[in-house]
Amino acid sequence: MDSLFVLNEAGTFLVEKHYGVRTPRDACAPLLRRLLSENVCRTKNASRLSSSSKGAASLPRVMKGGRGTVLLHVYHNNLLLVGVTTKEVEPLLLLDLLQQMQSTLAGYCGTAASSLPPALRGISVSDLPITEETLRKQFSLIYVLLDEMCSSGYPATVQSNVLQMLVPRPSVVEAAMKLVKMTTDL
């Protein structure tokens, strides 16, 4: 994978990570055109309650991009994680990596499991929502996770138990910072 982009359904770039050569954003133009046309169709059909157009969820997972690239994406909670590659790659390998990235980001940056009501605490970590606001608040953590998960565009550390040892969850870091701050205030 040469680059990773996280976009919302409106086509706004929220996160951009390059693994080597910088891929220009316009390489995603075919995906953006399809995304925007799907959103227009969905908006027009909303009054008729048509289920034929589902927005980003109906886009093909693999498509030819601009500048000789191939675009692969996963969609979750109104966000698209788009992997861009110019090399020959197994599509399922890259789609699996993107899905693992989404699950990991949800586990780290989604609604904290401890803040969920008791009835919902048993849900899967990958089902926790990642929102645009969460991405903006946790951008430094996201880039650290993306660096750990992918090295030079190849999957590196993707197991959640290993990642938790390398990159502590925000609640652990925040608790440690509060403890340090309390000792310096004394």
C-alpha positions as CSV (number, residue, x, y, z in Angstrom):
1,M,0.0,0.0,0.0
2,D,1.4,3.4,-1.0
3,S,-1.0,5.6,0.9
4,L,-4.0,5.5,3.2
5,F,-6.8,8.1,3.2
6,V,-9.7,8.3,5.6
7,L,-12.7,10.1,4.0
8,N,-16.2,10.9,5.1
9,E,-19.2,10.3,2.9
10,A,-19.0,13.9,1.5
11,G,-15.5,13.1,0.2
12,T,-13.6,15.2,2.7
13,F,-10.1,13.9,3.5
14,L,-9.8,13.5,7.2
15,V,-6.6,11.5,7.6
16,E,-3.8,11.1,5.1
17,K,-0.8,8.7,5.6
18,H,1.8,7.9,3.1
19,Y,4.1,4.9,3.2
20,G,7.0,5.9,0.9
21,V,6.1,7.9,-2.2
22,R,3.5,10.5,-1.7
23,T,0.3,9.7,-3.6
24,P,-1.6,12.9,-4.6
25,R,-5.2,13.1,-3.5
26,D,-6.5,13.3,-7.0
27,A,-5.6,9.6,-7.4
28,C,-8.9,9.1,-5.5
29,A,-10.9,11.1,-8.1
30,P,-12.8,8.1,-9.6
31,L,-13.8,7.0,-6.1
32,L,-14.9,10.5,-5.1
33,R,-16.9,10.9,-8.3
34,R,-18.8,7.6,-7.7
35,L,-19.2,8.5,-4.0
36,L,-20.7,11.9,-4.8
37,S,-23.0,10.5,-7.5
38,E,-24.2,7.8,-5.1
39,N,-24.9,10.5,-2.4
40,V,-26.8,12.6,-4.9
41,C,-28.9,9.6,-6.0
42,R,-29.5,8.7,-2.4
43,T,-30.6,12.2,-1.6
44,K,-33.0,12.4,-4.6
45,N,-34.5,9.0,-3.7
46,A,-34.8,9.7,0.0
47,S,-38.3,11.0,-0.4
48,R,-39.3,7.8,-2.2
49,L,-37.6,5.6,0.4
50,S,-35.7,3.8,-2.3
51,S,-33.3,1.2,-1.0
52,S,-31.5,0.7,-4.3
53,S,-28.9,3.4,-3.6
54,K,-27.0,3.0,-0.4
55,G,-24.3,5.6,-0.7
56,A,-20.7,4.6,0.1
57,A,-21.8,1.1,1.1
58,S,-22.7,0.3,-2.5
59,L,-19.4,1.3,-4.0
60,P,-17.1,-1.4,-5.4
61,R,-14.4,-2.4,-2.8
62,V,-11.7,-2.4,-5.5
63,M,-11.5,0.0,-8.4
64,K,-9.1,1.6,-10.7
65,G,-7.9,5.0,-9.5
66,G,-6.2,7.9,-11.2
67,R,-2.5,8.1,-12.0
68,G,-2.2,4.3,-12.5
69,T,-3.3,3.4,-9.0
70,V,-5.7,0.9,-7.6
71,L,-8.1,2.0,-4.8
72,L,-9.4,-0.5,-2.2
73,H,-11.7,0.6,0.6
74,V,-13.6,-0.5,3.6
75,Y,-16.7,1.5,4.8
76,H,-17.8,1.8,8.4
77,N,-20.0,4.4,10.2
78,N,-19.9,6.9,7.4
79,L,-16.1,6.7,7.0
80,L,-14.1,5.2,4.2
81,L,-10.6,3.9,4.8
82,V,-9.1,4.0,1.3
83,G,-5.8,2.1,0.5
84,V,-4.0,3.3,-2.6
85,T,-1.4,1.1,-4.4
86,T,0.6,1.2,-7.6
87,K,2.1,-2.2,-7.1
88,E,0.7,-5.7,-7.8
89,V,-0.9,-6.7,-4.6
90,E,-3.4,-9.3,-3.4
91,P,-6.7,-7.4,-3.0
92,L,-7.9,-9.5,-0.1
93,L,-4.7,-9.0,1.8
94,L,-5.1,-5.2,1.5
95,L,-8.8,-5.3,2.3
96,D,-8.1,-7.4,5.4
97,L,-5.4,-4.9,6.5
98,L,-7.8,-2.0,6.0
99,Q,-10.5,-3.9,8.0
100,Q,-8.0,-4.6,10.8
101,M,-7.0,-0.9,10.8
102,Q,-10.6,0.1,11.1
103,S,-11.2,-2.4,14.0
104,T,-8.0,-1.2,15.8
105,L,-8.9,2.5,15.4
106,A,-12.4,1.7,16.7
107,G,-10.9,-0.1,19.7
108,Y,-8.6,2.8,20.6
109,C,-10.6,5.8,19.5
110,G,-14.2,4.7,19.5
111,T,-16.6,5.2,22.4
112,A,-14.7,3.9,25.4
113,A,-16.1,0.5,26.5
114,S,-16.0,1.7,30.1
115,S,-18.4,4.6,29.3
116,L,-20.9,2.2,27.7
117,P,-24.0,1.3,29.7
118,P,-23.7,-2.2,31.3
119,A,-26.1,-3.8,28.8
120,L,-23.8,-2.8,25.9
121,R,-20.4,-3.7,27.4
122,G,-20.3,-7.1,25.7
123,I,-20.3,-5.7,22.2
124,S,-17.4,-6.2,19.9
125,V,-14.6,-3.6,19.9
126,S,-14.8,-3.3,16.1
127,D,-18.5,-2.3,16.4
128,L,-17.7,0.8,18.5
129,P,-18.2,4.0,16.4
130,I,-15.4,6.1,15.0
131,T,-16.5,9.6,14.2
132,E,-15.0,12.5,12.5
133,E,-14.8,14.3,15.8
134,T,-13.0,11.4,17.4
135,L,-10.5,11.3,14.5
136,R,-9.8,15.0,15.0
137,K,-9.4,14.7,18.8
138,Q,-7.1,11.6,18.6
139,F,-5.1,12.4,15.5
140,S,-1.7,11.9,17.1
141,L,-2.7,8.5,18.5
142,I,-4.1,7.5,15.1
143,Y,-0.8,8.3,13.3
144,V,1.1,6.3,15.9
145,L,-1.2,3.3,15.4
146,L,-1.0,3.6,11.6
147,D,2.8,3.7,11.8
148,E,2.9,0.6,14.0
149,M,0.4,-1.3,11.9
150,C,2.0,-0.8,8.5
151,S,5.7,-0.5,7.7
152,S,6.7,0.8,4.2
153,G,3.2,-0.1,3.0
154,Y,3.3,-3.8,4.3
155,P,1.4,-5.1,7.2
156,A,3.5,-5.1,10.4
157,T,2.0,-5.2,13.8
158,V,-1.7,-5.9,13.4
159,Q,-2.5,-8.1,16.4
160,S,-4.4,-6.1,19.0
161,N,-2.6,-7.7,22.0
162,V,0.8,-6.8,20.6
163,L,-0.4,-3.3,19.7
164,Q,-1.7,-2.7,23.2
165,M,1.8,-3.4,24.6
166,L,3.4,-1.0,22.1
167,V,0.8,1.7,22.2
168,P,-1.1,2.1,25.5
169,R,-4.8,3.0,25.2
170,P,-5.6,6.7,25.9
171,S,-7.2,6.0,29.2
172,V,-4.0,4.4,30.6
173,V,-1.8,7.3,29.3
174,E,-4.2,9.9,30.7
175,A,-4.2,8.2,34.1
176,A,-0.4,8.2,34.1
177,M,-0.3,11.9,33.1
178,K,-2.7,12.8,35.9
179,L,-0.6,10.9,38.4
180,V,2.6,12.6,37.2
181,K,0.9,16.0,37.3
182,M,-0.4,15.4,40.9
183,T,3.1,14.5,42.1
184,T,4.6,17.6,40.5
185,D,1.9,19.8,42.1
186,L,2.8,18.6,45.6
